[in-house]
Amino acid sequence: MTPLRIGMIAPPWFAVPPTGYGGIERVVALLADGLARRGHEVTLFASGGSRTAGRLISVFETPPSRALGDPFVEMQHLAEAYAHWREFDVIHDHTVLGLTTGAALPVPVVHTIHGPVIEPFRSLYARLAGRVRLVAISRHQRSTLADGCPATVIYNALDPAEYEFSATPGAYLLFVGRINPEKGVLQAIEIARRAGLPLLMLAKINEQGEHDYFEAVVRPALRGVEVDFLEQASHDVKARAYRGALATLFPIQWPEPFGLVMIESMATGTPVVAFANGSVPEVVAHGETGYVCRSVEEAVRAVGTVATIDRRACRERVTRLFSAEASIDAHEALYRAEVERGASPLAPESLVTSERLAAPASALRELALQ
């Protein structure tokens, strides 16, 4: 079929793919590179230091990570990206601030909702329904959109080839994630304590709030637990840690929209012991690729039997449902459908005003960190 001209807009904060933390950037990299290798003309708008199989356009020579969540930094990035709109058959915008610009253009715009659907974003998505094609990263996330606000579900993905498989269960438990209450770090520590097993923690802890929470709450909770703690682990370190674990703990305390940690773990064969919040029941097949629990007590019991899980079933589930190829197939079909349907730009008088768009800085920051 005729190749598509695709504009891919990543958030500006981290390189694509990321060298450390950056789940959105890793997903964008897989999608942009996969589409380019299929013969599409892909232009990636991302920070300097990014690598892509397509064409790269950057406003910033190095990632402006220290300005994370600053809307004025993001607007410079978006102004450059949307100045090229005539060059594309379809634009896929992974930011939020660019959407009202995209909705007013005579070119189809697709947007993946990478974070939780909270106000004021929920109202914005409802306002743009039909003008921007929304992609939800789980059925649960789609269910949190306003009534009458459609979205196509396409799960986040990874390249299984980047995760070496191991058929042999390890002897430690693993926690991977940001150090904050939502990620369930205290529950992971307590599960390891009660199970009597060592805990390896690969943590993101570079924001001030994360440091404060670690020192005040997490560090005291570690007393009496056999634990190794690594900050900002590279992809290779994470992949080895997943592969060598008995199970990955994902005792999430909020409605996680997706959770790349779960599929990264299962790709190596390591089952996941997770709490039943958000997308977890969609990602983990209870009793087959891990356990979906509702309490620390249930999770401790699950750890006691997790070695009986077929690790090959974990890998197969990722390959079938969450592989890069499956994601690229779905996006390619969506882009072609949108190009055939054409754009329906907003009339200028119906655009959301800057005052109504203004989100609290903390909300923008949290979205960028998902």
DRENDO-1510 file (C-alpha; in Angstrom, 1 decimal, always signed):
<recs>
REC; n; res; u; v; w
REC; 1; MET; +0.0; +0.0; +0.0 .
REC; 2; THR; +1.0; +3.6; -0.4 .
REC; 3; PRO; +3.4; +4.8; +2.3 .
REC; 4; LEU; +2.0; +7.4; +4.7 .
REC; 5; ARG; +3.7; +10.7; +5.7 .
REC; 6; ILE; +3.5; +10.6; +9.4 .
REC; 7; GLY; +4.4; +13.4; +11.9 .
REC; 8; MET; +5.2; +11.9; +15.3 .
REC; 9; ILE; +5.3; +14.4; +18.2 .
REC; 10; ALA; +7.0; +13.2; +21.4 .
REC; 11; PRO; +7.1; +15.1; +24.6 .
REC; 12; PRO; +10.2; +17.2; +24.7 .
REC; 13; TRP; +11.5; +16.3; +28.2 .
REC; 14; PHE; +13.6; +13.1; +27.5 .
REC; 15; ALA; +15.4; +11.7; +24.6 .
REC; 16; VAL; +13.7; +9.1; +22.3 .
REC; 17; PRO; +14.4; +6.4; +23.2 .
REC; 18; PRO; +15.2; +7.3; +26.8 .
REC; 19; THR; +18.6; +6.4; +28.3 .
REC; 20; GLY; +16.9; +5.8; +31.7 .
REC; 21; TYR; +13.4; +6.8; +32.9 .
REC; 22; GLY; +10.9; +7.5; +30.2 .
REC; 23; GLY; +8.0; +5.1; +29.5 .
REC; 24; ILE; +6.3; +7.4; +26.9 .
REC; 25; GLU; +9.5; +7.9; +25.0 .
REC; 26; ARG; +10.2; +4.2; +24.8 .
REC; 27; VAL; +6.7; +3.6; +23.4 .
REC; 28; VAL; +7.1; +6.4; +20.9 .
REC; 29; ALA; +10.5; +5.1; +19.8 .
REC; 30; LEU; +9.2; +1.7; +19.0 .
REC; 31; LEU; +6.3; +3.1; +17.1 .
REC; 32; ALA; +8.2; +5.6; +15.0 .
REC; 33; ASP; +11.0; +3.2; +14.2 .
REC; 34; GLY; +8.7; +0.4; +13.4 .
REC; 35; LEU; +6.6; +2.5; +11.0 .
REC; 36; ALA; +9.7; +3.9; +9.3 .
REC; 37; ARG; +11.0; +0.3; +8.7 .
REC; 38; ARG; +7.7; -0.5; +7.1 .
REC; 39; GLY; +8.4; +2.1; +4.5 .
REC; 40; HIS; +6.4; +5.1; +5.9 .
REC; 41; GLU; +7.9; +8.6; +5.8 .
REC; 42; VAL; +8.2; +9.3; +9.6 .
REC; 43; THR; +9.3; +12.6; +11.0 .
REC; 44; LEU; +9.9; +12.5; +14.8 .
REC; 45; PHE; +9.7; +15.8; +16.7 .
REC; 46; ALA; +11.7; +15.1; +19.9 .
REC; 47; SER; +14.6; +16.6; +21.9 .
REC; 48; GLY; +18.2; +16.6; +20.8 .
REC; 49; GLY; +20.0; +13.3; +21.6 .
REC; 50; SER; +17.1; +11.3; +20.2 .
REC; 51; ARG; +17.6; +8.5; +17.7 .
REC; 52; THR; +15.2; +7.4; +15.0 .
REC; 53; ALA; +14.9; +5.4; +11.8 .
REC; 54; GLY; +13.0; +8.3; +10.4 .
REC; 55; ARG; +13.8; +12.1; +10.2 .
REC; 56; LEU; +14.5; +13.9; +13.5 .
REC; 57; ILE; +13.6; +17.6; +14.1 .
REC; 58; SER; +14.6; +19.1; +17.5 .
REC; 59; VAL; +14.1; +22.5; +19.0 .
REC; 60; PHE; +16.4; +21.7; +22.0 .
REC; 61; GLU; +19.9; +20.4; +21.6 .
REC; 62; THR; +19.7; +18.5; +24.8 .
REC; 63; PRO; +16.5; +17.3; +26.7 .
REC; 64; PRO; +15.1; +20.1; +28.9 .
REC; 65; SER; +14.4; +17.6; +31.7 .
REC; 66; ARG; +15.0; +20.2; +34.5 .
REC; 67; ALA; +12.1; +22.2; +33.1 .
REC; 68; LEU; +9.8; +19.2; +33.2 .
REC; 69; GLY; +6.2; +20.3; +32.9 .
REC; 70; ASP; +6.9; +23.9; +32.0 .
REC; 71; PRO; +4.2; +24.7; +29.4 .
REC; 72; PHE; +6.3; +27.4; +27.7 .
REC; 73; VAL; +9.1; +25.0; +27.0 .
REC; 74; GLU; +6.6; +22.5; +25.6 .
REC; 75; MET; +5.0; +25.2; +23.5 .
REC; 76; GLN; +8.3; +26.0; +21.7 .
REC; 77; HIS; +8.6; +22.4; +20.8 .
REC; 78; LEU; +5.0; +22.2; +19.6 .
REC; 79; ALA; +5.2; +25.4; +17.6 .
REC; 80; GLU; +8.0; +23.9; +15.5 .
REC; 81; ALA; +6.2; +20.6; +15.1 .
REC; 82; TYR; +2.9; +22.1; +13.9 .
REC; 83; ALA; +4.6; +24.5; +11.6 .
REC; 84; HIS; +5.3; +21.4; +9.4 .
REC; 85; TRP; +1.7; +20.2; +9.3 .
REC; 86; ARG; +1.4; +20.5; +5.5 .
REC; 87; GLU; +4.1; +17.8; +5.1 .
REC; 88; PHE; +2.0; +15.0; +6.6 .
REC; 89; ASP; -1.0; +12.8; +5.9 .
REC; 90; VAL; -1.5; +12.2; +9.6 .
REC; 91; ILE; +0.0; +13.6; +12.8 .
REC; 92; HIS; +0.3; +11.6; +16.0 .
REC; 93; ASP; +0.7; +14.0; +19.0 .
REC; 94; HIS; +1.8; +12.4; +22.3 .
REC; 95; THR; +1.6; +15.7; +24.1 .
REC; 96; VAL; -1.6; +17.4; +25.4 .
REC; 97; LEU; -0.9; +21.1; +24.8 .
REC; 98; GLY; -0.8; +20.7; +21.0 .
REC; 99; LEU; -4.2; +19.2; +20.7 .
REC; 100; THR; -6.3; +22.4; +20.1 .
REC; 101; THR; -3.8; +23.4; +17.4 .
REC; 102; GLY; -4.1; +20.0; +15.8 .
REC; 103; ALA; -7.9; +20.0; +16.0 .
REC; 104; ALA; -8.1; +23.2; +14.0 .
REC; 105; LEU; -6.0; +21.9; +11.1 .
REC; 106; PRO; -7.2; +20.1; +7.9 .
REC; 107; VAL; -5.0; +17.1; +8.6 .
REC; 108; PRO; -6.0; +14.1; +10.8 .
REC; 109; VAL; -4.5; +14.2; +14.3 .
REC; 110; VAL; -4.2; +11.2; +16.6 .
REC; 111; HIS; -3.5; +11.5; +20.3 .
REC; 112; THR; -2.5; +8.8; +22.7 .
REC; 113; ILE; -3.7; +9.4; +26.3 .
REC; 114; HIS; -0.6; +8.4; +28.2 .
REC; 115; GLY; -1.8; +9.5; +31.7 .
REC; 116; PRO; -4.8; +9.3; +33.9 .
REC; 117; VAL; -8.0; +11.0; +32.6 .
REC; 118; ILE; -8.3; +13.8; +35.2 .
REC; 119; GLU; -9.7; +17.3; +35.0 .
REC; 120; PRO; -9.1; +19.5; +33.1 .
REC; 121; PHE; -8.0; +16.9; +30.5 .
REC; 122; ARG; -11.2; +15.0; +30.7 .
REC; 123; SER; -13.2; +18.1; +29.6 .
REC; 124; LEU; -10.6; +18.9; +26.9 .
REC; 125; TYR; -10.9; +15.4; +25.4 .
REC; 126; ALA; -14.7; +15.6; +25.4 .
REC; 127; ARG; -14.5; +19.0; +23.7 .
REC; 128; LEU; -12.3; +17.6; +21.0 .
REC; 129; ALA; -14.2; +14.4; +20.4 .
REC; 130; GLY; -14.5; +13.8; +16.7 .
REC; 131; ARG; -11.8; +16.3; +15.8 .
REC; 132; VAL; -8.9; +14.4; +17.3 .
REC; 133; ARG; -8.8; +10.6; +17.2 .
REC; 134; LEU; -8.1; +9.5; +20.8 .
REC; 135; VAL; -6.1; +6.3; +21.6 .
REC; 136; ALA; -6.6; +4.8; +25.0 .
REC; 137; ILE; -3.9; +2.5; +26.3 .
REC; 138; SER; -6.3; +0.2; +28.1 .
REC; 139; ARG; -10.1; -0.5; +28.2 .
REC; 140; HIS; -10.1; +0.7; +31.8 .
REC; 141; GLN; -8.6; +4.1; +30.8 .
REC; 142; ARG; -11.2; +4.4; +28.0 .
REC; 143; SER; -14.0; +3.8; +30.6 .
REC; 144; THR; -12.9; +6.9; +32.4 .
REC; 145; LEU; -13.5; +9.2; +29.5 .
REC; 146; ALA; -16.7; +11.3; +29.3 .
REC; 147; ASP; -19.8; +9.8; +27.8 .
REC; 148; GLY; -19.8; +10.2; +24.1 .
REC; 149; CYS; -16.0; +10.6; +23.9 .
REC; 150; PRO; -14.8; +7.7; +21.7 .
REC; 151; ALA; -11.3; +6.2; +21.8 .
REC; 152; THR; -9.6; +3.3; +20.1 .
REC; 153; VAL; -7.8; +1.0; +22.6 .
REC; 154; ILE; -4.2; +0.2; +21.6 .
REC; 155; TYR; -2.1; -1.3; +24.3 .
REC; 156; ASN; +1.4; -0.1; +25.0 .
REC; 157; ALA; +4.1; -2.3; +23.6 .
REC; 158; LEU; +7.7; -3.5; +23.7 .
REC; 159; ASP; +10.0; -5.4; +21.5 .
REC; 160; PRO; +10.3; -8.9; +23.0 .
REC; 161; ALA; +13.8; -9.2; +21.4 .
REC; 162; GLU; +15.1; -6.6; +23.8 .
REC; 163; TYR; +14.2; -8.9; +26.8 .
REC; 164; GLU; +16.0; -12.2; +27.1 .
REC; 165; PHE; +13.8; -15.0; +28.3 .
REC; 166; SER; +14.6; -17.3; +31.3 .
REC; 167; ALA; +12.7; -20.4; +32.1 .
REC; 168; THR; +14.1; -20.7; +35.6 .
REC; 169; PRO; +12.5; -18.8; +38.5 .
REC; 170; GLY; +14.9; -16.6; +40.5 .
REC; 171; ALA; +15.1; -16.2; +44.3 .
REC; 172; TYR; +14.3; -12.6; +44.9 .
REC; 173; LEU; +11.3; -10.2; +44.5 .
REC; 174; LEU; +11.6; -7.1; +42.3 .
REC; 175; PHE; +10.0; -3.7; +42.5 .
REC; 176; VAL; +10.4; -1.2; +39.6 .
REC; 177; GLY; +9.0; +2.3; +39.7 .
REC; 178; ARG; +8.8; +5.8; +41.0 .
REC; 179; ILE; +9.2; +6.3; +44.7 .
REC; 180; ASN; +5.8; +7.6; +45.6 .
REC; 181; PRO; +2.7; +6.3; +47.4 .
REC; 182; GLU; +0.7; +5.6; +44.2 .
REC; 183; LYS; +3.2; +3.0; +43.0 .
REC; 184; GLY; +2.8; +0.9; +46.1 .
REC; 185; VAL; +6.5; +0.8; +47.3 .
REC; 186; LEU; +5.5; +0.4; +51.0 .
REC; 187; GLN; +3.2; -2.5; +50.1 .
REC; 188; ALA; +6.1; -4.1; +48.1 .
REC; 189; ILE; +8.4; -3.9; +51.0 .
REC; 190; GLU; +5.8; -5.4; +53.3 .
REC; 191; ILE; +5.1; -8.3; +50.9 .
REC; 192; ALA; +8.8; -9.1; +50.8 .
REC; 193; ARG; +9.1; -8.8; +54.6 .
REC; 194; ARG; +6.2; -11.2; +55.2 .
REC; 195; ALA; +7.4; -13.6; +52.4 .
REC; 196; GLY; +10.9; -13.7; +53.9 .
REC; 197; LEU; +12.5; -13.0; +50.5 .
REC; 198; PRO; +15.1; -10.5; +49.4 .
REC; 199; LEU; +13.8; -7.4; +47.5 .
REC; 200; LEU; +15.6; -5.7; +44.6 .
REC; 201; MET; +14.3; -2.1; +44.1 .
REC; 202; LEU; +15.0; -0.3; +40.8 .
REC; 203; ALA; +13.7; +3.2; +41.6 .
REC; 204; LYS; +13.2; +6.6; +40.0 .
REC; 205; ILE; +14.0; +9.0; +42.8 .
REC; 206; ASN; +15.3; +12.3; +41.2 .
REC; 207; GLU; +12.3; +14.6; +42.0 .
REC; 208; GLN; +12.3; +16.5; +45.3 .
REC; 209; GLY; +9.0; +15.0; +46.3 .
REC; 210; GLU; +10.4; +11.5; +45.6 .
REC; 211; HIS; +13.5; +12.2; +47.8 .
REC; 212; ASP; +11.3; +13.6; +50.6 .
REC; 213; TYR; +9.0; +10.6; +50.5 .
REC; 214; PHE; +12.0; +8.2; +50.5 .
REC; 215; GLU; +13.7; +9.7; +53.4 .
REC; 216; ALA; +10.6; +10.3; +55.6 .
REC; 217; VAL; +8.6; +7.1; +54.8 .
REC; 218; VAL; +10.4; +4.5; +52.7 .
REC; 219; ARG; +13.8; +4.4; +54.3 .
REC; 220; PRO; +12.4; +3.6; +57.8 .
REC; 221; ALA; +10.2; +0.9; +56.3 .
REC; 222; LEU; +13.3; -0.9; +54.9 .
REC; 223; ARG; +14.6; -1.8; +58.3 .
REC; 224; GLY; +14.7; -5.5; +58.7 .
REC; 225; VAL; +14.3; -6.3; +55.0 .
REC; 226; GLU; +17.0; -7.7; +52.9 .
REC; 227; VAL; +17.1; -5.2; +50.1 .
REC; 228; ASP; +19.2; -3.9; +47.2 .
REC; 229; PHE; +18.4; -0.4; +45.9 .
REC; 230; LEU; +19.4; +1.0; +42.5 .
REC; 231; GLU; +18.4; +4.4; +41.2 .
REC; 232; GLN; +17.8; +5.3; +37.5 .
REC; 233; ALA; +18.7; +1.8; +36.2 .
REC; 234; SER; +19.5; +1.5; +32.5 .
REC; 235; HIS; +17.3; -0.6; +30.2 .
REC; 236; ASP; +19.9; -3.5; +30.2 .
REC; 237; VAL; +20.1; -3.5; +34.0 .
REC; 238; LYS; +16.3; -3.6; +34.3 .
REC; 239; ALA; +16.1; -6.4; +31.7 .
REC; 240; ARG; +18.6; -8.5; +33.7 .
REC; 241; ALA; +16.8; -7.8; +37.0 .
REC; 242; TYR; +13.4; -8.9; +35.5 .
REC; 243; ARG; +14.9; -12.0; +34.1 .
REC; 244; GLY; +16.5; -13.1; +37.4 .
REC; 245; ALA; +13.5; -12.5; +39.7 .
REC; 246; LEU; +11.1; -14.9; +41.2 .
REC; 247; ALA; +8.3; -12.4; +40.6 .
REC; 248; THR; +7.8; -8.7; +40.0 .
REC; 249; LEU; +5.7; -6.9; +42.6 .
REC; 250; PHE; +3.2; -4.3; +41.2 .
REC; 251; PRO; +1.0; -3.4; +44.2 .
REC; 252; ILE; -0.3; -0.3; +42.5 .
REC; 253; GLN; -2.4; +2.1; +44.7 .
REC; 254; TRP; -4.1; +4.0; +42.0 .
REC; 255; PRO; -5.9; +3.2; +38.7 .
REC; 256; GLU; -2.8; +2.8; +36.5 .
REC; 257; PRO; -3.7; +3.5; +32.9 .
REC; 258; PHE; -1.4; +0.7; +31.7 .
REC; 259; GLY; +1.9; -0.2; +33.5 .
REC; 260; LEU; +4.9; -1.0; +31.2 .
REC; 261; VAL; +6.5; -2.7; +34.2 .
REC; 262; MET; +4.1; -5.6; +33.9 .
REC; 263; ILE; +4.8; -6.5; +30.3 .
REC; 264; GLU; +8.5; -5.9; +30.7 .
REC; 265; SER; +8.6; -8.4; +33.4 .
REC; 266; MET; +6.4; -11.0; +31.6 .
REC; 267; ALA; +8.6; -10.6; +28.5 .
REC; 268; THR; +11.5; -12.2; +30.4 .
REC; 269; GLY; +9.3; -14.9; +31.7 .
REC; 270; THR; +8.9; -13.5; +35.2 .
REC; 271; PRO; +5.3; -13.5; +36.5 .
REC; 272; VAL; +3.7; -10.4; +38.1 .
REC; 273; VAL; +2.0; -10.2; +41.5 .
REC; 274; ALA; -0.1; -7.1; +41.2 .
REC; 275; PHE; -3.0; -5.3; +42.9 .
REC; 276; ALA; -6.4; -5.2; +41.0 .
REC; 277; ASN; -6.3; -1.5; +40.1 .
REC; 278; GLY; -6.7; +0.2; +36.7 .
REC; 279; SER; -5.5; -1.9; +33.8 .
REC; 280; VAL; -3.9; -4.7; +35.9 .
REC; 281; PRO; -6.7; -7.3; +35.2 .
REC; 282; GLU; -6.3; -6.6; +31.4 .
REC; 283; VAL; -2.5; -7.1; +31.4 .
REC; 284; VAL; -2.0; -9.9; +33.9 .
REC; 285; ALA; -3.9; -13.2; +33.3 .
REC; 286; HIS; -4.7; -14.3; +36.8 .
REC; 287; GLY; -3.2; -17.7; +37.6 .
REC; 288; GLU; -1.6; -17.9; +34.2 .
REC; 289; THR; +1.0; -15.1; +34.0 .
REC; 290; GLY; +0.9; -14.0; +37.6 .
REC; 291; TYR; -1.7; -13.1; +40.3 .
REC; 292; VAL; -4.2; -10.2; +40.6 .
REC; 293; CYS; -4.6; -9.5; +44.3 .
REC; 294; ARG; -6.6; -7.2; +46.5 .
REC; 295; SER; -4.4; -7.1; +49.7 .
REC; 296; VAL; -0.9; -7.6; +51.0 .
REC; 297; GLU; -2.1; -10.9; +52.5 .
REC; 298; GLU; -3.3; -12.2; +49.2 .
REC; 299; ALA; +0.0; -11.1; +47.5 .
REC; 300; VAL; +2.1; -12.9; +50.2 .
REC; 301; ARG; +0.1; -16.1; +49.5 .
REC; 302; ALA; +0.6; -15.6; +45.7 .
REC; 303; VAL; +4.3; -15.2; +46.2 .
REC; 304; GLY; +4.3; -18.6; +47.9 .
REC; 305; THR; +3.0; -20.3; +44.7 .
REC; 306; VAL; +4.3; -18.0; +42.0 .
REC; 307; ALA; +7.1; -20.4; +41.1 .
REC; 308; THR; +4.5; -22.8; +39.6 .
REC; 309; ILE; +3.5; -20.2; +37.0 .
REC; 310; ASP; +4.6; -21.3; +33.4 .
REC; 311; ARG; +7.2; -18.6; +32.5 .
REC; 312; ARG; +6.7; -19.4; +28.8 .
REC; 313; ALA; +3.1; -18.4; +29.1 .
REC; 314; CYS; +4.2; -15.0; +30.4 .
REC; 315; ARG; +6.4; -14.5; +27.4 .
REC; 316; GLU; +3.7; -15.8; +24.9 .
REC; 317; ARG; +1.1; -13.4; +26.3 .
REC; 318; VAL; +3.4; -10.4; +25.7 .
REC; 319; THR; +4.3; -11.5; +22.2 .
REC; 320; ARG; +0.7; -12.0; +21.3 .
REC; 321; LEU; -0.9; -8.9; +22.9 .
REC; 322; PHE; +1.8; -6.4; +23.7 .
REC; 323; SER; +4.5; -6.7; +21.1 .
REC; 324; ALA; +5.7; -3.8; +18.9 .
REC; 325; GLU; +4.4; -5.6; +15.8 .
REC; 326; ALA; +0.9; -5.8; +17.2 .
REC; 327; SER; +1.0; -2.1; +18.2 .
REC; 328; ILE; +2.3; -1.0; +14.8 .
REC; 329; ASP; -0.3; -3.1; +13.0 .
REC; 330; ALA; -3.1; -1.4; +15.0 .
REC; 331; HIS; -1.7; +2.1; +14.6 .
REC; 332; GLU; -1.1; +1.7; +10.8 .
REC; 333; ALA; -4.7; +0.6; +10.4 .
REC; 334; LEU; -5.9; +3.5; +12.5 .
REC; 335; TYR; -3.9; +6.1; +10.5 .
REC; 336; ARG; -5.2; +4.8; +7.2 .
REC; 337; ALA; -8.8; +4.9; +8.5 .
REC; 338; GLU; -8.2; +8.5; +9.6 .
REC; 339; VAL; -6.7; +9.6; +6.4 .
REC; 340; GLU; -9.6; +8.1; +4.5 .
REC; 341; ARG; -12.1; +9.8; +6.8 .
REC; 342; GLY; -10.3; +13.1; +6.6 .
REC; 343; ALA; -10.0; +15.8; +9.3 .
REC; 344; SER; -12.9; +17.7; +10.8 .
REC; 345; PRO; -11.2; +20.9; +12.2 .
REC; 346; LEU; -12.9; +23.0; +14.8 .
REC; 347; ALA; -14.3; +26.3; +13.8 .
REC; 348; PRO; -12.2; +29.1; +15.3 .
REC; 349; GLU; -15.0; +30.3; +17.5 .
REC; 350; SER; -15.3; +26.9; +19.2 .
REC; 351; LEU; -11.7; +26.5; +20.2 .
REC; 352; VAL; -11.0; +26.2; +23.9 .
REC; 353; THR; -9.6; +29.4; +25.2 .
REC; 354; SER; -6.2; +29.6; +26.8 .
REC; 355; GLU; -7.8; +30.4; +30.2 .
REC; 356; ARG; -10.0; +27.3; +30.0 .
REC; 357; LEU; -7.1; +25.2; +28.9 .
REC; 358; ALA; -4.8; +26.3; +31.7 .
REC; 359; ALA; -4.1; +23.3; +33.9 .
REC; 360; PRO; -2.5; +23.5; +37.3 .
REC; 361; ALA; +1.3; +23.2; +36.9 .
REC; 362; SER; +1.2; +20.2; +39.1 .
REC; 363; ALA; -1.2; +18.4; +36.8 .
REC; 364; LEU; +0.9; +19.1; +33.7 .
REC; 365; ARG; +4.0; +17.8; +35.6 .
REC; 366; GLU; +2.2; +14.7; +36.8 .
REC; 367; LEU; +1.1; +13.9; +33.2 .
REC; 368; ALA; +4.6; +14.4; +31.9 .
REC; 369; LEU; +5.9; +11.9; +34.5 .
REC; 370; GLN; +3.5; +9.0; +33.6 .
</recs>
